[in-house]
Amino acid sequence: MTQDRQWQVAVLGAGAWGTALALAMLRAGHAVRLWAREEKSVAALNRGENPAYLPGIALAPGIAATTDMAAALAGADCVLAVTPAQSLRSVLASARPLMPKGVPLVLCAKGIERDTGALLSTIAAEALPENPIATLSGPSFATDVAKGLPTAVVVAARSEELAADLAARFSAENLRCYSSDDLVGVEIGGALKNVFAIAAGAVTGAGLGASAQAAMVTRGFVELRRIGAALGAKPETLMGLSGLGDLLLTCSSAQSRNFAYGLALGRHEELAGRPLAEGVPTAAIAARIAADHAIDAPIIAAVAAILDGTLTIREAVAALMTRPLKTENEI
């Protein structure tokens, strides 16, 4: 591939992250079409705002929003899929007859399919076998990216050349994209950190203290490394932006939907109607994957049990604190 011309980038999904990435692509010099499901959202986007997801942030002109997926995908040089993980399969099924052959599909959601345990790249490869698959992940809040604040992420693909090309094309002022050929590792880090963010939020919301929160995050990272190793992730990937970096960000701020969900859980607040927290559907399937691989992942198992109502937060913490003692480096 060469980088001697402007790309036509299609973004599927006009939530906070989809809109933020559309702005990022515009800043990188590309023409952008943004697909949304609802006419109301499209009308707002074409007025230069997204009040439902990015209130108070003015959108730079140049993003063409539409409810017509065919129009969004027509002539695209690259497609960013920014729909929730649990709806990715259905969205890609709709996109399949419209997708330009051979253009890269970049997955920008974080999660594991609840019903099958499939990583998003597996779903994409099944749905669009003629399109190379990549993923974009890392410590990034949609509001920060939308405002153009400094952010660093990772673009991964099995082809190192493709990853490097996409990273170069997506990088712009205040958005630095690193490349990686560890597609699985980047996906695992992005998916599992959401589960640990719920745990960190729940501990904080329950008033169990900063020490407990730090222990939860640190030991959660151990579990992330265990599962990553079992699924073929490179250790250095999990130590980087898409693993440890994303974990630290997501577990430390109520800007994270998953941390905020955990906070509400710990405070016994109403959970219905809260913004989507991908860690909720991911927790149960992550616990099942750990069990299937005989991986010790007590925090993931505890989060899954808390979410299905079979364990309270304090019961979970008590169980974790009374586990058999061992050396810290036993992972």
ROPADREN-825205 format. One line per field, with one value per residue (C-alpha): x, y, z; residue in one letter; residue number from 1. Coordinates in pm, 1 decimal. Layout:
xx (X/...)
yy (Y/...)
zz (Z/...)
r (a/...)
k (NUM/...)
//
This chain:
xx (0.0/104.4/14.7/11.6/-359.7/-650.2/-853.0/-1229.1/-1295.7/-1630.3/-1713.6/-1990.2/-2141.0/-2208.9/-2186.6/-1926.2/-1630.1/-1745.9/-1795.7/-1460.6/-1280.9/-1460.5/-1317.0/-973.2/-984.9/-1087.7/-790.3/-563.5/-667.1/-922.6/-1275.4/-1519.9/-1865.0/-2032.8/-2314.0/-2577.9/-2897.3/-3132.1/-3235.5/-3240.5/-2872.9/-2780.1/-2959.3/-2771.5/-2436.2/-2485.6/-2556.9/-2217.6/-2315.6/-2382.6/-2582.2/-2672.5/-2312.4/-2077.4/-2279.7/-2120.6/-1855.7/-1877.4/-1793.0/-1566.9/-1739.1/-1664.6/-1816.3/-2098.4/-2346.8/-2604.4/-2841.2/-2769.9/-2499.3/-2452.0/-2380.5/-2140.3/-1942.7/-1942.6/-1588.3/-1438.6/-1064.3/-1094.9/-1382.9/-1387.7/-1639.4/-1730.6/-2047.2/-2075.0/-1906.1/-2230.3/-2389.2/-2083.4/-2189.8/-2527.6/-2379.8/-2114.3/-2379.3/-2559.3/-2233.7/-2115.1/-2290.3/-2194.9/-1833.5/-1569.0/-1351.2/-1001.4/-1026.3/-913.5/-1175.1/-1055.9/-1233.3/-1266.5/-1491.9/-1357.5/-1512.3/-1570.1/-1888.9/-2103.3/-2272.0/-1971.9/-1659.7/-1525.8/-1283.8/-1406.7/-1140.6/-1275.8/-1627.8/-1498.8/-1294.6/-1600.8/-1828.3/-1585.3/-1329.1/-1212.1/-1116.5/-798.9/-877.0/-712.8/-800.6/-750.6/-720.8/-546.7/-597.6/-839.5/-1157.8/-1391.6/-1425.7/-1048.0/-1011.3/-1309.8/-1155.3/-819.9/-636.1/-306.5/-376.6/-171.9/-325.4/-222.6/-327.0/-276.5/-306.4/-156.3/28.9/296.2/296.0/-79.8/-61.5/221.0/40.4/-283.7/-101.1/74.6/-247.0/-445.6/-182.6/-235.2/-163.5/-237.3/-317.0/-15.9/-74.6/174.9/160.7/161.2/136.1/-12.8/-381.4/-493.1/-290.9/-432.2/-786.0/-745.4/-610.6/-896.0/-1165.7/-1053.9/-961.7/-1334.1/-1403.5/-1133.1/-1263.2/-1598.8/-1416.7/-1215.8/-1525.4/-1721.4/-1446.6/-1431.9/-1809.1/-1835.5/-1591.4/-1326.4/-1038.6/-765.0/-543.5/-807.6/-855.1/-481.4/-463.2/-763.6/-609.9/-265.7/-390.9/-635.2/-339.2/-196.0/-516.9/-507.0/-153.0/-258.2/-546.4/-346.1/-67.0/-315.7/-465.9/-132.4/-79.6/273.6/377.5/517.4/180.7/3.9/267.1/197.7/-70.2/-343.6/-289.0/-149.0/-199.4/-568.5/-617.3/-473.3/-684.5/-1008.4/-969.4/-901.3/-1171.4/-1549.4/-1513.3/-1485.4/-1832.3/-1714.3/-1561.0/-1874.9/-2090.1/-1882.4/-1913.2/-2292.1/-2284.7/-2076.4/-2305.9/-2621.5/-2748.1/-2997.1/-2821.8/-3102.3/-3067.3/-2697.6/-2467.5/-2339.2/-2056.8/-1897.8/-1744.3/-2088.8/-2142.3/-1767.8/-1733.3/-1932.0/-1770.5/-1422.4/-1488.8/-1593.0/-1283.5/-1063.1/-1239.8/-1214.7/-838.1/-796.2/-670.3/-688.3/-883.8/-1059.7/-1129.5/-1295.7/-1498.1/-1598.6/-1712.7/-1920.3/-2079.4/-2151.9/-2314.6/-2539.2/-2637.9/-2487.3/-2223.6/-2207.3/-1909.4/-1808.7/-1844.1/-1626.5/-1357.9/-1363.1/-1319.1/-1029.7/-858.9/-875.2/-738.1/-428.9/-112.5/160.8/450.1/358.8/538.9/333.7/120.3)
yy (0.0/357.8/665.4/913.6/991.4/1069.5/767.8/733.9/594.1/443.9/431.4/191.9/305.5/660.4/627.3/819.5/612.4/592.4/967.5/1032.4/806.5/973.9/1304.8/1143.3/1017.2/1362.6/1515.8/1257.4/1396.6/1140.5/1179.2/1025.0/872.9/779.1/523.0/545.1/347.7/635.3/932.6/1149.9/1074.6/1142.9/1477.6/1582.6/1462.8/1653.7/1964.8/1914.4/1758.5/1427.0/1529.3/1173.3/1052.4/1353.5/1639.0/1979.2/1881.5/2060.5/1832.6/1965.0/1993.2/1728.7/1410.6/1283.4/1092.0/856.1/572.4/412.6/151.3/105.5/477.1/471.7/178.0/272.8/330.8/293.8/235.9/131.1/46.6/100.4/-119.3/66.3/-117.2/-296.6/-635.2/-824.3/-677.1/-700.3/-1026.0/-889.7/-560.8/-739.1/-971.6/-661.4/-514.5/-827.6/-774.8/-406.2/-430.2/-339.6/-645.2/-641.6/-323.2/-345.2/-383.9/-231.1/-353.1/-76.8/-236.4/-436.8/-760.7/-1131.9/-1268.2/-1385.9/-1681.0/-1833.6/-1708.7/-1587.2/-1297.5/-1017.9/-1090.8/-1445.4/-1313.4/-1067.7/-1330.7/-1555.1/-1273.3/-1106.5/-1363.6/-1142.7/-848.3/-822.1/-772.7/-532.1/-390.8/-54.1/-50.8/117.1/360.1/609.9/784.0/892.9/1243.7/1289.8/1176.8/1384.4/1694.1/1621.6/1560.0/1363.3/989.2/682.8/359.9/39.6/-82.7/-457.8/-702.4/-1041.2/-870.8/-643.4/-445.3/-381.5/-280.4/-35.1/114.8/164.8/309.5/561.2/659.1/700.8/899.8/1274.4/1562.6/1435.6/1081.8/850.2/501.0/222.0/-94.8/-459.7/-799.1/-950.8/-927.5/-1174.0/-1008.7/-664.3/-804.4/-995.6/-691.2/-473.4/-724.3/-839.3/-499.0/-416.1/-700.2/-580.1/-222.5/-343.6/-513.5/-198.3/16.8/-219.9/-223.1/156.8/194.6/-41.3/177.1/-91.9/150.9/244.6/-42.2/-297.5/-127.8/-138.3/-505.6/-584.2/-414.3/-567.2/-920.7/-870.5/-804.6/-1141.3/-1309.1/-1116.5/-1246.9/-1604.9/-1602.1/-1411.7/-1670.1/-1955.6/-1793.4/-1710.0/-1344.4/-1210.8/-1105.1/-775.4/-688.0/-729.4/-506.9/-233.9/20.3/-227.1/-435.3/-271.8/81.4/30.4/-155.3/131.6/394.2/199.7/101.5/453.0/683.4/710.2/822.6/448.9/301.3/-23.5/143.7/357.6/45.0/-114.1/200.6/186.1/-184.0/-123.7/157.5/-51.6/202.8/133.1/-37.6/-43.3/213.7/277.7/325.3/5.2/-158.3/-428.1/-593.5/-713.8/-966.1/-1034.2/-1144.1/-1466.3/-1582.1/-1489.0/-1699.5/-1989.5/-1955.0/-1956.8/-2268.0/-2445.6/-2382.1/-2471.3/-2117.2/-1980.4/-1653.3/-1585.3/-1215.1/-1283.8/-1564.6/-1335.3/-1056.4/-1304.7/-1435.3/-1083.2/-986.9/-1294.7/-1233.9/-1544.9/-1356.6/-1019.6/-789.0/-835.6/-1213.2/-1206.2/-996.9/-1221.9/-1528.4/-1366.3/-1264.7/-1616.7/-1802.2/-2016.9/-1811.6/-1842.2/-1641.0/-1328.8/-1444.4/-1761.2/-1670.5)
zz (0.0/-52.2/149.1/-137.8/-142.8/83.4/189.4/198.9/547.2/647.3/1017.2/1120.4/1449.0/1567.7/1943.5/2142.0/2020.6/1659.2/1643.2/1811.8/1563.8/1273.1/1397.8/1434.1/1074.8/957.3/1140.9/976.2/637.9/526.3/389.4/636.1/611.0/939.7/948.5/1221.5/1271.1/1352.3/1141.3/1453.8/1517.2/1154.9/1158.0/1471.4/1335.8/1013.2/1223.0/1388.6/1720.9/1891.6/2200.3/2296.3/2327.7/2318.9/2467.1/2450.7/2194.8/1860.0/1567.8/1295.5/957.7/697.1/841.0/619.7/836.7/688.9/779.6/441.0/494.5/121.0/81.2/376.8/237.5/-131.1/-250.5/97.7/123.8/488.1/722.2/1098.1/1282.6/1601.2/1702.4/2040.3/2054.0/2107.3/1792.9/1567.6/1402.7/1292.2/1168.0/962.1/817.9/690.0/561.5/380.8/43.3/47.3/160.7/-99.1/-156.5/-14.9/192.4/557.3/828.9/1157.0/1471.2/1729.6/1993.6/2288.1/2400.7/2351.2/2198.7/2487.5/2317.4/2142.2/2322.5/1988.2/1964.8/1740.3/1479.0/1448.0/1390.8/1131.1/946.6/924.5/807.6/564.4/448.9/160.8/379.5/592.9/961.4/1204.2/1544.2/1711.7/2090.0/2379.8/2668.5/2518.1/2626.1/2348.2/2489.3/2493.4/2133.0/2021.4/2181.4/2016.6/2343.6/2328.3/2301.8/2206.5/2077.1/1901.3/1557.5/1522.8/1235.0/1158.0/875.2/1018.6/692.5/711.6/1078.2/1009.1/709.9/903.1/1203.3/980.5/803.6/1126.3/1314.9/1336.0/1568.7/1922.1/1807.0/1798.5/1663.3/1726.5/1517.9/1626.9/1462.2/1779.7/1689.1/1957.6/2232.8/2158.3/2152.8/2479.5/2661.4/2540.4/2627.7/2971.6/3113.1/3111.3/3355.3/3593.7/3566.0/3697.8/3985.1/4064.6/4049.7/4272.1/4536.4/4527.9/4535.4/4831.9/5024.0/5063.4/5017.7/4772.4/4888.0/4793.3/4457.1/4384.3/4479.1/4257.8/3955.1/4005.2/4057.3/3771.6/3545.9/3652.9/3537.2/3210.3/3151.6/3227.5/2982.5/2722.8/2738.1/2697.4/2386.9/2225.6/2318.3/2340.8/2693.8/2566.9/2411.2/2744.2/2908.6/2654.8/2570.0/2480.5/2793.7/3104.9/2970.5/2897.2/3225.7/3430.8/3255.8/3269.0/3633.9/3758.3/3627.6/3626.5/3263.6/3200.4/3158.7/3313.2/3619.6/3654.0/3633.2/3908.6/4120.3/4090.0/4170.4/4483.2/4595.3/4535.2/4283.4/4006.2/3714.8/3459.5/3186.0/3245.3/2943.2/2785.9/2983.8/2765.8/3071.6/3180.1/2896.9/2875.9/3241.6/3215.7/2891.7/3022.1/3331.7/3108.4/2890.1/3201.7/3333.3/2995.8/2992.9/3363.3/3431.1/3783.2/3744.8/4076.4/4012.3/3678.2/3836.2/4123.3/3888.7/3688.5/4010.0/4138.9/3810.2/3807.0/4168.5/4325.0/4525.1/4700.4/4669.3/5031.0/5003.2/4692.8/4862.0/5169.6/4948.1/4762.7/5086.2/5230.5/4928.1/4994.2/5027.1/4763.9/4625.5/4434.4/4121.2/4084.5/3786.5)
r (m/t/q/d/r/q/w/q/v/a/v/l/g/a/g/a/w/g/t/a/l/a/l/a/m/l/r/a/g/h/a/v/r/l/w/a/r/e/e/k/s/v/a/a/l/n/r/g/e/n/p/a/y/l/p/g/i/a/l/a/p/g/i/a/a/t/t/d/m/a/a/a/l/a/g/a/d/c/v/l/a/v/t/p/a/q/s/l/r/s/v/l/a/s/a/r/p/l/m/p/k/g/v/p/l/v/l/c/a/k/g/i/e/r/d/t/g/a/l/l/s/t/i/a/a/e/a/l/p/e/n/p/i/a/t/l/s/g/p/s/f/a/t/d/v/a/k/g/l/p/t/a/v/v/v/a/a/r/s/e/e/l/a/a/d/l/a/a/r/f/s/a/e/n/l/r/c/y/s/s/d/d/l/v/g/v/e/i/g/g/a/l/k/n/v/f/a/i/a/a/g/a/v/t/g/a/g/l/g/a/s/a/q/a/a/m/v/t/r/g/f/v/e/l/r/r/i/g/a/a/l/g/a/k/p/e/t/l/m/g/l/s/g/l/g/d/l/l/l/t/c/s/s/a/q/s/r/n/f/a/y/g/l/a/l/g/r/h/e/e/l/a/g/r/p/l/a/e/g/v/p/t/a/a/i/a/a/r/i/a/a/d/h/a/i/d/a/p/i/i/a/a/v/a/a/i/l/d/g/t/l/t/i/r/e/a/v/a/a/l/m/t/r/p/l/k/t/e/n/e/i)
k (1/2/3/4/5/6/7/8/9/10/11/12/13/14/15/16/17/18/19/20/21/22/23/24/25/26/27/28/29/30/31/32/33/34/35/36/37/38/39/40/41/42/43/44/45/46/47/48/49/50/51/52/53/54/55/56/57/58/59/60/61/62/63/64/65/66/67/68/69/70/71/72/73/74/75/76/77/78/79/80/81/82/83/84/85/86/87/88/89/90/91/92/93/94/95/96/97/98/99/100/101/102/103/104/105/106/107/108/109/110/111/112/113/114/115/116/117/118/119/120/121/122/123/124/125/126/127/128/129/130/131/132/133/134/135/136/137/138/139/140/141/142/143/144/145/146/147/148/149/150/151/152/153/154/155/156/157/158/159/160/161/162/163/164/165/166/167/168/169/170/171/172/173/174/175/176/177/178/179/180/181/182/183/184/185/186/187/188/189/190/191/192/193/194/195/196/197/198/199/200/201/202/203/204/205/206/207/208/209/210/211/212/213/214/215/216/217/218/219/220/221/222/223/224/225/226/227/228/229/230/231/232/233/234/235/236/237/238/239/240/241/242/243/244/245/246/247/248/249/250/251/252/253/254/255/256/257/258/259/260/261/262/263/264/265/266/267/268/269/270/271/272/273/274/275/276/277/278/279/280/281/282/283/284/285/286/287/288/289/290/291/292/293/294/295/296/297/298/299/300/301/302/303/304/305/306/307/308/309/310/311/312/313/314/315/316/317/318/319/320/321/322/323/324/325/326/327/328/329/330/331)
//
